[in-house]
Amino acid sequence: MNDIDNPYYDIIVFSRSKGLDRGSTLFKSKYKEILDLFGRIELVLGQEET
């Protein structure tokens, strides 16, 4: 992420052209996975600042 030409990454955890029903089990599972991943990214970035 320290690249001026590419300062970010796309993280794809699920790809479906029709999307997902928010009430579905798969959506809930992927949502939990995304929150976990986001938490881990925050921890790593927080360690970089210290």
PDB file of N, H, CA, C and O in Angstrom:
ATOM      1  N   MET A   1       0.821  -1.196   0.000  1.00  0.00           N
ATOM      2  CA  MET A   1       0.000   0.000   0.000  1.00  0.00           C
ATOM      3  C   MET A   1       0.863   1.256   0.000  1.00  0.00           C
ATOM      4  O   MET A   1       0.337   2.367  -0.074  1.00  0.00           O
ATOM      5  N   ASN A   2       2.147   1.099   0.080  1.00  0.00           N
ATOM      6  H   ASN A   2       2.575   0.197   0.140  1.00  0.00           H
ATOM      7  CA  ASN A   2       3.052   2.243   0.025  1.00  0.00           C
ATOM      8  C   ASN A   2       3.505   2.498  -1.410  1.00  0.00           C
ATOM      9  O   ASN A   2       4.673   2.803  -1.650  1.00  0.00           O
ATOM     10  N   ASP A   3       2.602   2.376  -2.341  1.00  0.00           N
ATOM     11  H   ASP A   3       1.653   2.128  -2.146  1.00  0.00           H
ATOM     12  CA  ASP A   3       2.893   2.562  -3.755  1.00  0.00           C
ATOM     13  C   ASP A   3       2.029   3.706  -4.268  1.00  0.00           C
ATOM     14  O   ASP A   3       0.804   3.589  -4.286  1.00  0.00           O
ATOM     15  N   ILE A   4       2.637   4.797  -4.680  1.00  0.00           N
ATOM     16  H   ILE A   4       3.633   4.892  -4.666  1.00  0.00           H
ATOM     17  CA  ILE A   4       1.907   5.986  -5.100  1.00  0.00           C
ATOM     18  C   ILE A   4       1.019   5.717  -6.320  1.00  0.00           C
ATOM     19  O   ILE A   4      -0.016   6.364  -6.484  1.00  0.00           O
ATOM     20  N   ASP A   5       1.412   4.776  -7.167  1.00  0.00           N
ATOM     21  H   ASP A   5       2.252   4.250  -7.033  1.00  0.00           H
ATOM     22  CA  ASP A   5       0.625   4.451  -8.355  1.00  0.00           C
ATOM     23  C   ASP A   5      -0.556   3.531  -8.046  1.00  0.00           C
ATOM     24  O   ASP A   5      -1.560   3.553  -8.759  1.00  0.00           O
ATOM     25  N   ASN A   6      -0.447   2.737  -7.010  1.00  0.00           N
ATOM     26  H   ASN A   6       0.368   2.719  -6.431  1.00  0.00           H
ATOM     27  CA  ASN A   6      -1.506   1.815  -6.588  1.00  0.00           C
ATOM     28  C   ASN A   6      -1.658   1.877  -5.071  1.00  0.00           C
ATOM     29  O   ASN A   6      -1.208   0.970  -4.370  1.00  0.00           O
ATOM     30  N   PRO A   7      -2.291   2.944  -4.550  1.00  0.00           N
ATOM     31  CA  PRO A   7      -2.321   3.140  -3.096  1.00  0.00           C
ATOM     32  C   PRO A   7      -3.375   2.309  -2.358  1.00  0.00           C
ATOM     33  O   PRO A   7      -3.572   2.495  -1.157  1.00  0.00           O
ATOM     34  N   TYR A   8      -4.049   1.399  -3.055  1.00  0.00           N
ATOM     35  H   TYR A   8      -3.888   1.248  -4.030  1.00  0.00           H
ATOM     36  CA  TYR A   8      -5.060   0.595  -2.386  1.00  0.00           C
ATOM     37  C   TYR A   8      -5.153  -0.781  -3.046  1.00  0.00           C
ATOM     38  O   TYR A   8      -4.618  -1.005  -4.132  1.00  0.00           O
ATOM     39  N   TYR A   9      -5.836  -1.684  -2.372  1.00  0.00           N
ATOM     40  H   TYR A   9      -6.271  -1.502  -1.490  1.00  0.00           H
ATOM     41  CA  TYR A   9      -6.101  -3.015  -2.899  1.00  0.00           C
ATOM     42  C   TYR A   9      -7.600  -3.243  -2.923  1.00  0.00           C
ATOM     43  O   TYR A   9      -8.311  -2.763  -2.040  1.00  0.00           O
ATOM     44  N   ASP A  10      -8.089  -3.961  -3.908  1.00  0.00           N
ATOM     45  H   ASP A  10      -7.512  -4.352  -4.625  1.00  0.00           H
ATOM     46  CA  ASP A  10      -9.462  -4.444  -3.911  1.00  0.00           C
ATOM     47  C   ASP A  10      -9.464  -5.802  -3.236  1.00  0.00           C
ATOM     48  O   ASP A  10      -8.668  -6.674  -3.582  1.00  0.00           O
ATOM     49  N   ILE A  11     -10.354  -5.983  -2.278  1.00  0.00           N
ATOM     50  H   ILE A  11     -11.001  -5.275  -1.997  1.00  0.00           H
ATOM     51  CA  ILE A  11     -10.486  -7.263  -1.604  1.00  0.00           C
ATOM     52  C   ILE A  11     -11.882  -7.786  -1.916  1.00  0.00           C
ATOM     53  O   ILE A  11     -12.880  -7.233  -1.453  1.00  0.00           O
ATOM     54  N   ILE A  12     -11.944  -8.837  -2.692  1.00  0.00           N
ATOM     55  H   ILE A  12     -11.134  -9.286  -3.069  1.00  0.00           H
ATOM     56  CA  ILE A  12     -13.220  -9.405  -3.085  1.00  0.00           C
ATOM     57  C   ILE A  12     -13.459 -10.649  -2.248  1.00  0.00           C
ATOM     58  O   ILE A  12     -12.704 -11.618  -2.337  1.00  0.00           O
ATOM     59  N   VAL A  13     -14.513 -10.624  -1.432  1.00  0.00           N
ATOM     60  H   VAL A  13     -15.126  -9.837  -1.361  1.00  0.00           H
ATOM     61  CA  VAL A  13     -14.828 -11.794  -0.609  1.00  0.00           C
ATOM     62  C   VAL A  13     -15.962 -12.609  -1.219  1.00  0.00           C
ATOM     63  O   VAL A  13     -16.172 -13.765  -0.852  1.00  0.00           O
ATOM     64  N   PHE A  14     -16.690 -12.000  -2.153  1.00  0.00           N
ATOM     65  H   PHE A  14     -16.518 -11.060  -2.451  1.00  0.00           H
ATOM     66  CA  PHE A  14     -17.768 -12.709  -2.821  1.00  0.00           C
ATOM     67  C   PHE A  14     -18.123 -11.970  -4.096  1.00  0.00           C
ATOM     68  O   PHE A  14     -18.125 -10.740  -4.138  1.00  0.00           O
ATOM     69  N   SER A  15     -18.423 -12.730  -5.128  1.00  0.00           N
ATOM     70  H   SER A  15     -18.422 -13.729  -5.094  1.00  0.00           H
ATOM     71  CA  SER A  15     -18.804 -12.108  -6.387  1.00  0.00           C
ATOM     72  C   SER A  15     -19.957 -12.892  -6.997  1.00  0.00           C
ATOM     73  O   SER A  15     -19.828 -14.079  -7.297  1.00  0.00           O
ATOM     74  N   ARG A  16     -21.083 -12.214  -7.176  1.00  0.00           N
ATOM     75  H   ARG A  16     -21.188 -11.250  -6.932  1.00  0.00           H
ATOM     76  CA  ARG A  16     -22.246 -12.819  -7.802  1.00  0.00           C
ATOM     77  C   ARG A  16     -23.006 -11.713  -8.519  1.00  0.00           C
ATOM     78  O   ARG A  16     -23.377 -10.713  -7.904  1.00  0.00           O
ATOM     79  N   SER A  17     -23.233 -11.885  -9.789  1.00  0.00           N
ATOM     80  H   SER A  17     -22.932 -12.697 -10.288  1.00  0.00           H
ATOM     81  CA  SER A  17     -23.842 -10.816 -10.588  1.00  0.00           C
ATOM     82  C   SER A  17     -25.236 -10.437 -10.109  1.00  0.00           C
ATOM     83  O   SER A  17     -25.644  -9.288 -10.275  1.00  0.00           O
ATOM     84  N   LYS A  18     -25.979 -11.370  -9.520  1.00  0.00           N
ATOM     85  H   LYS A  18     -25.648 -12.304  -9.386  1.00  0.00           H
ATOM     86  CA  LYS A  18     -27.343 -11.091  -9.064  1.00  0.00           C
ATOM     87  C   LYS A  18     -27.370 -10.569  -7.629  1.00  0.00           C
ATOM     88  O   LYS A  18     -28.426 -10.167  -7.141  1.00  0.00           O
ATOM     89  N   GLY A  19     -26.241 -10.571  -6.957  1.00  0.00           N
ATOM     90  H   GLY A  19     -25.383 -10.897  -7.353  1.00  0.00           H
ATOM     91  CA  GLY A  19     -26.196 -10.114  -5.573  1.00  0.00           C
ATOM     92  C   GLY A  19     -26.663 -11.196  -4.608  1.00  0.00           C
ATOM     93  O   GLY A  19     -26.820 -12.356  -4.988  1.00  0.00           O
ATOM     94  N   LEU A  20     -26.880 -10.805  -3.368  1.00  0.00           N
ATOM     95  H   LEU A  20     -26.752  -9.862  -3.060  1.00  0.00           H
ATOM     96  CA  LEU A  20     -27.320 -11.733  -2.332  1.00  0.00           C
ATOM     97  C   LEU A  20     -28.518 -11.168  -1.589  1.00  0.00           C
ATOM     98  O   LEU A  20     -28.636  -9.956  -1.413  1.00  0.00           O
ATOM     99  N   ASP A  21     -29.392 -12.040  -1.162  1.00  0.00           N
ATOM    100  H   ASP A  21     -29.296 -13.025  -1.306  1.00  0.00           H
ATOM    101  CA  ASP A  21     -30.500 -11.651  -0.293  1.00  0.00           C
ATOM    102  C   ASP A  21     -29.930 -11.399   1.102  1.00  0.00           C
ATOM    103  O   ASP A  21     -29.256 -12.261   1.666  1.00  0.00           O
ATOM    104  N   ARG A  22     -30.200 -10.228   1.648  1.00  0.00           N
ATOM    105  H   ARG A  22     -30.747  -9.528   1.189  1.00  0.00           H
ATOM    106  CA  ARG A  22     -29.630  -9.871   2.958  1.00  0.00           C
ATOM    107  C   ARG A  22     -30.057 -10.800   4.086  1.00  0.00           C
ATOM    108  O   ARG A  22     -29.395 -10.860   5.122  1.00  0.00           O
ATOM    109  N   GLY A  23     -31.129 -11.505   3.902  1.00  0.00           N
ATOM    110  H   GLY A  23     -31.667 -11.456   3.061  1.00  0.00           H
ATOM    111  CA  GLY A  23     -31.588 -12.428   4.937  1.00  0.00           C
ATOM    112  C   GLY A  23     -31.033 -13.831   4.784  1.00  0.00           C
ATOM    113  O   GLY A  23     -31.274 -14.689   5.633  1.00  0.00           O
ATOM    114  N   SER A  24     -30.296 -14.074   3.719  1.00  0.00           N
ATOM    115  H   SER A  24     -30.099 -13.377   3.030  1.00  0.00           H
ATOM    116  CA  SER A  24     -29.798 -15.426   3.460  1.00  0.00           C
ATOM    117  C   SER A  24     -28.650 -15.799   4.392  1.00  0.00           C
ATOM    118  O   SER A  24     -27.939 -14.939   4.913  1.00  0.00           O
ATOM    119  N   THR A  25     -28.496 -17.080   4.581  1.00  0.00           N
ATOM    120  H   THR A  25     -29.073 -17.778   4.158  1.00  0.00           H
ATOM    121  CA  THR A  25     -27.405 -17.604   5.404  1.00  0.00           C
ATOM    122  C   THR A  25     -26.052 -17.242   4.800  1.00  0.00           C
ATOM    123  O   THR A  25     -25.118 -16.896   5.523  1.00  0.00           O
ATOM    124  N   LEU A  26     -25.949 -17.323   3.471  1.00  0.00           N
ATOM    125  H   LEU A  26     -26.709 -17.605   2.884  1.00  0.00           H
ATOM    126  CA  LEU A  26     -24.686 -17.002   2.811  1.00  0.00           C
ATOM    127  C   LEU A  26     -24.318 -15.532   3.029  1.00  0.00           C
ATOM    128  O   LEU A  26     -23.156 -15.219   3.287  1.00  0.00           O
ATOM    129  N   PHE A  27     -25.300 -14.628   2.926  1.00  0.00           N
ATOM    130  H   PHE A  27     -26.244 -14.882   2.717  1.00  0.00           H
ATOM    131  CA  PHE A  27     -25.033 -13.207   3.165  1.00  0.00           C
ATOM    132  C   PHE A  27     -24.525 -12.997   4.588  1.00  0.00           C
ATOM    133  O   PHE A  27     -23.527 -12.309   4.802  1.00  0.00           O
ATOM    134  N   LYS A  28     -25.209 -13.588   5.550  1.00  0.00           N
ATOM    135  H   LYS A  28     -26.020 -14.147   5.376  1.00  0.00           H
ATOM    136  CA  LYS A  28     -24.804 -13.426   6.949  1.00  0.00           C
ATOM    137  C   LYS A  28     -23.402 -13.959   7.194  1.00  0.00           C
ATOM    138  O   LYS A  28     -22.624 -13.366   7.942  1.00  0.00           O
ATOM    139  N   SER A  29     -23.085 -15.077   6.564  1.00  0.00           N
ATOM    140  H   SER A  29     -23.717 -15.559   5.956  1.00  0.00           H
ATOM    141  CA  SER A  29     -21.754 -15.658   6.695  1.00  0.00           C
ATOM    142  C   SER A  29     -20.690 -14.744   6.089  1.00  0.00           C
ATOM    143  O   SER A  29     -19.654 -14.499   6.707  1.00  0.00           O
ATOM    144  N   LYS A  30     -20.945 -14.244   4.888  1.00  0.00           N
ATOM    145  H   LYS A  30     -21.787 -14.443   4.386  1.00  0.00           H
ATOM    146  CA  LYS A  30     -19.986 -13.363   4.219  1.00  0.00           C
ATOM    147  C   LYS A  30     -19.856 -12.034   4.963  1.00  0.00           C
ATOM    148  O   LYS A  30     -18.761 -11.476   5.040  1.00  0.00           O
ATOM    149  N   TYR A  31     -20.952 -11.527   5.508  1.00  0.00           N
ATOM    150  H   TYR A  31     -21.841 -11.980   5.446  1.00  0.00           H
ATOM    151  CA  TYR A  31     -20.917 -10.275   6.271  1.00  0.00           C
ATOM    152  C   TYR A  31     -20.018 -10.434   7.495  1.00  0.00           C
ATOM    153  O   TYR A  31     -19.213  -9.556   7.806  1.00  0.00           O
ATOM    154  N   LYS A  32     -20.165 -11.558   8.181  1.00  0.00           N
ATOM    155  H   LYS A  32     -20.819 -12.272   7.929  1.00  0.00           H
ATOM    156  CA  LYS A  32     -19.319 -11.829   9.352  1.00  0.00           C
ATOM    157  C   LYS A  32     -17.852 -11.927   8.926  1.00  0.00           C
ATOM    158  O   LYS A  32     -16.967 -11.409   9.608  1.00  0.00           O
ATOM    159  N   GLU A  33     -17.602 -12.588   7.806  1.00  0.00           N
ATOM    160  H   GLU A  33     -18.320 -13.009   7.252  1.00  0.00           H
ATOM    161  CA  GLU A  33     -16.246 -12.722   7.281  1.00  0.00           C
ATOM    162  C   GLU A  33     -15.644 -11.354   6.960  1.00  0.00           C
ATOM    163  O   GLU A  33     -14.468 -11.111   7.233  1.00  0.00           O
ATOM    164  N   ILE A  34     -16.445 -10.469   6.384  1.00  0.00           N
ATOM    165  H   ILE A  34     -17.399 -10.667   6.162  1.00  0.00           H
ATOM    166  CA  ILE A  34     -15.979  -9.122   6.041  1.00  0.00           C
ATOM    167  C   ILE A  34     -15.647  -8.333   7.306  1.00  0.00           C
ATOM    168  O   ILE A  34     -14.618  -7.659   7.365  1.00  0.00           O
ATOM    169  N   LEU A  35     -16.515  -8.416   8.321  1.00  0.00           N
ATOM    170  H   LEU A  35     -17.350  -8.963   8.273  1.00  0.00           H
ATOM    171  CA  LEU A  35     -16.241  -7.698   9.571  1.00  0.00           C
ATOM    172  C   LEU A  35     -14.963  -8.203  10.219  1.00  0.00           C
ATOM    173  O   LEU A  35     -14.178  -7.410  10.738  1.00  0.00           O
ATOM    174  N   ASP A  36     -14.745  -9.509  10.196  1.00  0.00           N
ATOM    175  H   ASP A  36     -15.383 -10.154   9.775  1.00  0.00           H
ATOM    176  CA  ASP A  36     -13.522 -10.086  10.746  1.00  0.00           C
ATOM    177  C   ASP A  36     -12.292  -9.591   9.982  1.00  0.00           C
ATOM    178  O   ASP A  36     -11.288  -9.209  10.583  1.00  0.00           O
ATOM    179  N   LEU A  37     -12.385  -9.602   8.665  1.00  0.00           N
ATOM    180  H   LEU A  37     -13.200  -9.912   8.177  1.00  0.00           H
ATOM    181  CA  LEU A  37     -11.279  -9.131   7.826  1.00  0.00           C
ATOM    182  C   LEU A  37     -10.997  -7.649   8.081  1.00  0.00           C
ATOM    183  O   LEU A  37      -9.839  -7.250   8.196  1.00  0.00           O
ATOM    184  N   PHE A  38     -12.044  -6.841   8.169  1.00  0.00           N
ATOM    185  H   PHE A  38     -12.985  -7.165   8.075  1.00  0.00           H
ATOM    186  CA  PHE A  38     -11.882  -5.416   8.436  1.00  0.00           C
ATOM    187  C   PHE A  38     -11.196  -5.190   9.789  1.00  0.00           C
ATOM    188  O   PHE A  38     -10.326  -4.328   9.912  1.00  0.00           O
ATOM    189  N   GLY A  39     -11.589  -5.963  10.791  1.00  0.00           N
ATOM    190  H   GLY A  39     -12.295  -6.664  10.691  1.00  0.00           H
ATOM    191  CA  GLY A  39     -10.956  -5.859  12.104  1.00  0.00           C
ATOM    192  C   GLY A  39      -9.472  -6.187  12.050  1.00  0.00           C
ATOM    193  O   GLY A  39      -8.660  -5.521  12.692  1.00  0.00           O
ATOM    194  N   ARG A  40      -9.122  -7.209  11.287  1.00  0.00           N
ATOM    195  H   ARG A  40      -9.782  -7.750  10.766  1.00  0.00           H
ATOM    196  CA  ARG A  40      -7.713  -7.586  11.147  1.00  0.00           C
ATOM    197  C   ARG A  40      -6.918  -6.497  10.429  1.00  0.00           C
ATOM    198  O   ARG A  40      -5.783  -6.199  10.802  1.00  0.00           O
ATOM    199  N   ILE A  41      -7.516  -5.912   9.408  1.00  0.00           N
ATOM    200  H   ILE A  41      -8.438  -6.154   9.105  1.00  0.00           H
ATOM    201  CA  ILE A  41      -6.845  -4.829   8.676  1.00  0.00           C
ATOM    202  C   ILE A  41      -6.618  -3.638   9.596  1.00  0.00           C
ATOM    203  O   ILE A  41      -5.550  -3.026   9.572  1.00  0.00           O
ATOM    204  N   GLU A  42      -7.618  -3.310  10.407  1.00  0.00           N
ATOM    205  H   GLU A  42      -8.485  -3.808  10.426  1.00  0.00           H
ATOM    206  CA  GLU A  42      -7.457  -2.210  11.370  1.00  0.00           C
ATOM    207  C   GLU A  42      -6.306  -2.484  12.333  1.00  0.00           C
ATOM    208  O   GLU A  42      -5.527  -1.582  12.643  1.00  0.00           O
ATOM    209  N   LEU A  43      -6.197  -3.716  12.803  1.00  0.00           N
ATOM    210  H   LEU A  43      -6.830  -4.448  12.552  1.00  0.00           H
ATOM    211  CA  LEU A  43      -5.101  -4.063  13.717  1.00  0.00           C
ATOM    212  C   LEU A  43      -3.743  -3.886  13.056  1.00  0.00           C
ATOM    213  O   LEU A  43      -2.826  -3.329  13.660  1.00  0.00           O
ATOM    214  N   VAL A  44      -3.609  -4.352  11.830  1.00  0.00           N
ATOM    215  H   VAL A  44      -4.354  -4.805  11.339  1.00  0.00           H
ATOM    216  CA  VAL A  44      -2.344  -4.240  11.113  1.00  0.00           C
ATOM    217  C   VAL A  44      -1.999  -2.771  10.893  1.00  0.00           C
ATOM    218  O   VAL A  44      -0.861  -2.357  11.115  1.00  0.00           O
ATOM    219  N   LEU A  45      -2.979  -1.986  10.456  1.00  0.00           N
ATOM    220  H   LEU A  45      -3.903  -2.322  10.275  1.00  0.00           H
ATOM    221  CA  LEU A  45      -2.715  -0.565  10.217  1.00  0.00           C
ATOM    222  C   LEU A  45      -2.391   0.155  11.513  1.00  0.00           C
ATOM    223  O   LEU A  45      -1.562   1.065  11.520  1.00  0.00           O
ATOM    224  N   GLY A  46      -3.023  -0.231  12.606  1.00  0.00           N
ATOM    225  H   GLY A  46      -3.697  -0.971  12.601  1.00  0.00           H
ATOM    226  CA  GLY A  46      -2.730   0.362  13.899  1.00  0.00           C
ATOM    227  C   GLY A  46      -1.316   0.058  14.340  1.00  0.00           C
ATOM    228  O   GLY A  46      -0.670   0.902  14.961  1.00  0.00           O
ATOM    229  N   GLN A  47      -0.819  -1.132  14.033  1.00  0.00           N
ATOM    230  H   GLN A  47      -1.343  -1.818  13.529  1.00  0.00           H
ATOM    231  CA  GLN A  47       0.553  -1.505  14.391  1.00  0.00           C
ATOM    232  C   GLN A  47       1.555  -0.717  13.560  1.00  0.00           C
ATOM    233  O   GLN A  47       2.650  -0.416  14.037  1.00  0.00           O
ATOM    234  N   GLU A  48       1.202  -0.383  12.338  1.00  0.00           N
ATOM    235  H   GLU A  48       0.313  -0.627  11.951  1.00  0.00           H
ATOM    236  CA  GLU A  48       2.086   0.405  11.471  1.00  0.00           C
ATOM    237  C   GLU A  48       2.265   1.816  12.022  1.00  0.00           C
ATOM    238  O   GLU A  48       3.324   2.420  11.851  1.00  0.00           O
ATOM    239  N   GLU A  49       1.230   2.346  12.684  1.00  0.00           N
ATOM    240  H   GLU A  49       0.370   1.855  12.823  1.00  0.00           H
ATOM    241  CA  GLU A  49       1.288   3.718  13.193  1.00  0.00           C
ATOM    242  C   GLU A  49       2.161   3.832  14.442  1.00  0.00           C
ATOM    243  O   GLU A  49       2.667   4.910  14.753  1.00  0.00           O
ATOM    244  N   THR A  50       2.336   2.716  15.156  1.00  0.00           N
ATOM    245  H   THR A  50       1.924   1.841  14.903  1.00  0.00           H
ATOM    246  CA  THR A  50       3.122   2.785  16.405  1.00  0.00           C
ATOM    247  C   THR A  50       4.535   2.340  16.188  1.00  0.00           C
ATOM    248  O   THR A  50       5.331   2.335  17.127  1.00  0.00           O
TER     249      THR A  50
END
